[in-house]
Every structure is written in structure tokens, then in C-alpha cells.
């Protein structure tokens, strides 16, 4: 599945690639191009309300399941996402009527005094999706608590986030790749097996934080450990950002990359219905 719900982080990528801060229409245009060129080859396509969902849904640009992002992101200009909430502007019933089959919430997980609030937010999201007739995709991204950056154990935090959030029984849990994917595949397999032990629902991996060339091995390790695939963005299309001919770049770089990843999933993943 392809993730195209990046917002300010995509704008940052354009700035890095072109030296110019992209406007909203540039972001939307890029997302629409990814939907047209890459979307038909994906089993799922994730996009946000502000930059393209309505146009992608109305144009029936993707063949797989359309997923709407419902997270409101808190971040400083040109900074990382620090916290999230449910975007109350998103009408889940209307999204379903427009063609969405699922909704996705990113939750920044920290072992701090706000842990209970975030868990309540995640539970509310899962319940609202069920009420609206949508599948729920819950994405946990573990980060260190303020002042505890030194000695942060990312592997343990990813597992603890997964254990706590996946226990809410979302339709799908979206997990970080342990070790950032920067390890031998047998080591990644071991870590992903430990992750699989604490996730009682179907799960996939995301590509943020993983080098593009490392991602195929990371997906293979995760799928061998029990994952049902991947929901990734940067690992598929990041090197096309700022290209002079975006559609051509997507066709020659991103589509073959997605097909390669899909072949890995087809060979190694645990089927959704097997969970």
C-alpha cells in the first residue's frame, strides 16, 4: 500500500530538493500524480483531506482501497511531528460515501504523563471507524519523552507502543521498522518476530526513518515474521520530489519499486485473513 498523506513533511522535502518552499497546489499536484501513476498498482492508497482526497476519490484514480488520514499534526515549521489528535473536520461517514474503505490515525507514542490521553484518543478513533463502517488503521510512532532522549531504547519503545495500541484491536496496525532497517536481515527478522508476538491484529510496516535501499529487506524480514505487508510513502516516491517531469519519474522509478515490494509481500507476508 502507498502512503501519500504527508503534509508539512512533504513541503520540507520539496524545499530540500528544489531550494524553494512549495505552495499548497504543488503538494496537491504531486499527490494527484502519485495517485494516477502509482495508485493503480497499489492494494491501498492513503491520502489526507487537505491535499487531494476529494479529487482522488471523485476521479477514481486508485484501484485498491482508499484510506483517509484523520490525524491533525502538531509540528513547528520545518520541524518533525511532535503530537497528534483526531482532526474533527474529517467526516468519516462522508469519506465512506465518497469511496474510502478505511481511515488512519498517526499517534506519537511516548512514555510520559500524556500516555493515557493518547491511548484514549486511539480508542476513540477505533470506535468511530467501526461506527462509520470503516476499517481502522492505527499507526504508532515511538519517540522519547522530553528530557529522556539519552539512552532511549527505540526497539523496546516500538514494541511497547505496539503492545499497548494494537490491544485496542484496530483493523490494521502500522508499525515502525525496528533498528531503522539498518541491520542484517536475520537481525531484523528477530526484532520483527518479537514485534509480532505483541500484535494481536494484522500489521504492516511503514518506511519513514528507513533508507530507501534498505526498505525491501526490511519488508521481507517483517513479512517473514508475520506482517501482512507495508504501507509506505518515502521508500517509493521520495526521489521523484522536485523532478522536472514527475509523471515520468513515477513511472520509471516508483512503479517498478512498488512492484518489487509487492512481489516480496506476495511471497512472504501472512495473509490478512490468517490473523
C-alpha positions as CSV (number, residue, x, y, z in Angstrom):
1,X,0.0,0.0,0.0
2,X,1.1,3.5,-0.7
3,X,1.1,6.4,1.8
4,X,0.6,9.8,0.3
5,X,-0.7,11.7,3.4
6,X,2.5,13.6,4.2
7,X,1.8,17.3,4.7
8,X,4.4,19.7,6.1
9,X,7.0,16.9,5.8
10,X,6.4,16.8,2.1
11,X,6.8,20.5,1.9
12,X,10.1,20.1,3.7
13,X,11.1,17.5,1.1
14,X,10.3,19.9,-1.7
15,X,12.4,22.6,-0.1
16,X,15.4,20.2,0.3
17,X,15.0,19.1,-3.3
18,X,14.4,22.4,-5.0
19,X,15.6,25.1,-2.6
20,X,12.2,26.7,-2.8
21,X,9.3,26.3,-0.4
22,X,6.4,24.6,-2.2
23,X,2.9,26.0,-2.1
24,X,-0.2,24.0,-1.4
25,X,-1.1,23.5,-5.0
26,X,2.4,22.0,-5.6
27,X,1.8,19.4,-2.8
28,X,-1.7,18.6,-4.2
29,X,-0.4,18.3,-7.7
30,X,2.3,15.8,-6.6
31,X,-0.2,13.7,-4.7
32,X,-2.5,13.6,-7.6
33,X,0.3,12.5,-9.9
34,X,1.3,9.7,-7.4
35,X,-2.4,8.6,-7.3
36,X,-2.6,8.5,-11.1
37,X,0.7,6.8,-11.9
38,X,1.4,4.6,-8.8
39,X,-2.1,4.2,-7.3
40,X,-3.3,1.7,-9.9
41,X,-0.5,-0.7,-8.8
42,X,-1.3,-0.5,-5.1
43,X,-3.7,-2.5,-3.0
44,X,-4.3,0.5,-0.8
45,X,-3.8,4.3,-1.1
46,X,-3.6,6.7,1.9
47,X,-4.2,10.4,1.4
48,X,-5.3,13.4,3.5
49,X,-8.3,15.6,3.2
50,X,-6.5,18.9,2.7
51,X,-4.3,17.9,-0.3
52,X,-6.2,15.6,-2.6
53,X,-8.6,13.1,-1.1
54,X,-11.8,14.5,-2.7
55,X,-10.2,14.8,-6.1
56,X,-8.7,11.3,-6.0
57,X,-12.0,9.8,-4.8
58,X,-14.1,11.6,-7.3
59,X,-11.7,10.7,-10.2
60,X,-11.5,7.1,-9.1
61,X,-7.7,7.3,-9.6
62,X,-6.8,4.3,-7.5
63,X,-7.9,0.7,-7.8
64,X,-7.2,-0.5,-4.3
65,X,-8.8,0.6,-1.0
66,X,-8.8,4.3,-0.5
67,X,-7.7,5.4,3.0
68,X,-8.3,8.8,4.5
69,X,-5.9,10.3,7.1
70,X,-7.8,11.7,10.1
71,X,-4.8,12.9,12.1
72,X,-4.3,16.6,13.0
73,X,-0.5,17.0,13.2
74,X,1.3,19.4,15.7
75,X,4.7,20.4,14.5
76,X,6.8,23.5,14.3
77,X,7.5,25.0,10.8
78,X,10.1,22.7,9.2
79,X,10.2,20.5,12.3
80,X,9.1,16.9,13.0
81,X,5.6,15.9,14.1
82,X,5.5,16.2,17.9
83,X,2.0,15.2,18.7
84,X,-1.3,14.4,17.0
85,X,-5.1,14.5,17.6
86,X,-8.1,13.4,15.7
87,X,-9.0,16.0,13.1
88,X,-12.6,16.8,13.8
89,X,-13.1,18.3,10.4
90,X,-13.0,14.9,8.8
91,X,-16.5,13.5,8.3
92,X,-16.0,9.7,8.4
93,X,-19.4,8.9,7.0
94,X,-18.9,11.4,4.1
95,X,-15.5,9.9,3.4
96,X,-17.0,6.4,3.3
97,X,-19.7,7.6,0.9
98,X,-17.0,9.2,-1.3
99,X,-15.3,5.8,-1.6
100,X,-13.0,5.4,1.4
101,X,-12.8,1.9,2.9
102,X,-10.6,2.9,5.9
103,X,-9.3,5.7,8.0
104,X,-5.8,6.1,9.5
105,X,-4.6,7.8,12.7
106,X,-0.9,8.5,13.4
107,X,-0.2,8.5,17.2
108,X,3.1,9.7,18.6
109,X,3.7,7.3,21.5
110,X,5.8,8.5,24.4
111,X,6.3,7.0,27.9
112,X,5.2,10.2,29.6
113,X,2.4,11.8,31.6
114,X,0.2,12.0,28.4
115,X,0.3,8.3,27.7
116,X,-3.3,7.8,29.0
117,X,-4.7,10.6,26.9
118,X,-3.1,9.2,23.7
119,X,-4.5,5.8,24.4
120,X,-7.9,7.3,24.9
121,X,-7.6,9.1,21.6
122,X,-6.6,5.9,19.8
123,X,-9.6,4.0,21.4
124,X,-11.9,6.8,20.2
125,X,-10.6,6.6,16.7
126,X,-11.1,2.8,16.5
127,X,-14.6,3.1,17.8
128,X,-15.5,6.0,15.4
129,X,-14.3,4.0,12.4
130,X,-16.4,1.0,13.4
131,X,-19.4,3.2,13.9
132,X,-18.9,4.7,10.4
133,X,-18.4,1.3,8.7
134,X,-14.7,2.0,8.0
135,X,-11.6,-0.1,8.7
136,X,-9.2,1.5,11.3
137,X,-5.5,1.8,10.6
138,X,-3.7,2.8,13.7
139,X,0.0,3.9,13.3
140,X,2.2,4.1,16.4
141,X,5.4,6.1,16.2
142,X,7.6,5.8,19.3
143,X,9.6,8.8,20.4
144,X,11.5,9.5,23.6
145,X,9.8,11.5,26.3
146,X,11.1,15.1,26.8
147,X,14.4,15.1,28.6
148,X,14.8,11.3,28.2
149,X,16.4,11.3,24.8
150,X,19.7,9.9,26.2
151,X,19.6,6.2,26.4
152,X,16.3,5.9,24.6
153,X,15.7,2.3,23.6
154,X,13.9,2.5,20.3
155,X,13.4,-1.2,19.9
156,X,11.7,-1.6,23.2
157,X,9.6,1.5,22.7
158,X,8.4,0.3,19.3
159,X,7.3,-3.0,20.9
160,X,5.7,-1.3,23.9
161,X,3.8,1.1,21.6
162,X,2.6,-1.8,19.5
163,X,1.6,-3.9,22.5
164,X,-0.4,-1.0,24.0
165,X,-2.0,0.3,20.8
166,X,-2.7,-2.9,19.0
167,X,-4.5,-4.2,22.1
168,X,-7.3,-1.8,21.1
169,X,-8.0,-4.0,18.2
170,X,-7.7,-1.7,15.2
171,X,-8.3,-3.4,11.8
172,X,-4.7,-2.9,11.0
173,X,-1.6,-1.8,13.0
174,X,1.1,0.2,11.2
175,X,4.5,-0.3,12.8
176,X,7.9,1.3,12.6
177,X,10.7,-1.0,11.3
178,X,12.9,-1.9,14.2
179,X,16.5,-0.6,14.1
180,X,15.5,1.7,11.2
181,X,16.0,-1.2,8.9
182,X,19.8,-0.7,9.2
183,X,20.8,-4.2,10.3
184,X,21.4,-7.6,8.7
185,X,18.1,-9.2,7.7
186,X,18.4,-12.0,10.3
187,X,18.7,-9.4,13.0
188,X,15.7,-7.5,11.6
189,X,13.8,-10.8,11.5
190,X,14.5,-11.4,15.1
191,X,13.3,-8.0,16.1
192,X,10.2,-8.2,13.9
193,X,9.3,-11.6,15.5
194,X,9.4,-10.0,18.9
195,X,7.1,-7.3,17.5
196,X,4.7,-9.9,16.0
197,X,4.4,-11.5,19.4
198,X,2.7,-8.4,20.9
199,X,0.4,-7.5,18.0
200,X,-2.9,-9.4,18.0
201,X,-4.2,-7.9,14.7
202,X,-2.9,-7.7,11.1
203,X,0.1,-5.4,10.9
204,X,2.3,-3.7,8.3
205,X,5.4,-1.6,8.3
206,X,6.0,2.0,7.4
207,X,9.1,3.3,5.6
208,X,9.7,6.6,7.5
209,X,13.2,6.5,9.1
210,X,14.4,3.7,6.8
211,X,16.8,4.3,3.9
212,X,15.2,3.7,0.6
213,X,17.7,1.0,-0.4
214,X,17.2,-0.8,3.0
215,X,13.5,-1.0,2.8
216,X,13.0,-4.1,0.6
217,X,15.0,-6.2,3.1
218,X,13.1,-4.7,6.0
219,X,9.7,-5.5,4.4
220,X,10.9,-9.1,3.7
221,X,12.0,-9.5,7.4
222,X,8.7,-8.1,8.7
223,X,6.7,-10.3,6.4
224,X,8.7,-13.4,7.3
225,X,8.0,-12.5,11.0
226,X,4.2,-12.3,10.4
227,X,3.4,-8.9,8.9
228,X,0.8,-8.6,6.2
229,X,2.8,-6.1,4.1
230,X,3.7,-2.5,4.1
231,X,2.1,1.0,3.9
232,X,4.9,3.2,2.7
233,X,5.5,6.5,1.1
234,X,9.1,7.8,1.1
235,X,10.6,4.5,0.1
236,X,8.5,4.5,-3.1
237,X,8.5,8.1,-4.3
238,X,10.9,10.4,-2.4
239,X,13.5,10.7,-5.1
240,X,10.8,12.0,-7.6
241,X,10.0,15.0,-5.4
242,X,11.1,18.1,-7.2
243,X,11.6,16.3,-10.5
244,X,11.2,18.2,-13.7
245,X,8.8,15.5,-15.0
246,X,7.1,14.0,-12.1
247,X,4.8,11.6,-14.0
248,X,7.8,10.2,-15.9
249,X,9.8,9.8,-12.7
250,X,7.0,8.0,-11.0
251,X,6.6,5.6,-14.0
252,X,10.3,4.8,-14.3
253,X,11.3,4.8,-10.6
254,X,8.4,4.4,-8.3
255,X,6.2,1.9,-10.1
256,X,9.0,-0.7,-10.5
257,X,9.9,-0.1,-6.9
258,X,6.4,-0.7,-5.7
259,X,6.1,-3.8,-7.9
260,X,9.3,-5.2,-6.4
261,X,8.0,-4.6,-2.9
262,X,4.6,-6.1,-3.8
263,X,6.4,-9.3,-5.0
264,X,8.2,-9.5,-1.6
265,X,4.9,-9.2,0.1
266,X,3.2,-11.7,-2.1
267,X,5.9,-14.3,-1.4
268,X,6.5,-13.8,2.3
269,X,3.6,-12.0,4.0
270,X,1.0,-13.5,6.3
271,X,-2.4,-13.0,4.6
272,X,-4.8,-10.6,6.3
273,X,-7.4,-13.3,6.8
274,X,-4.9,-15.6,8.5
275,X,-4.7,-13.4,11.6
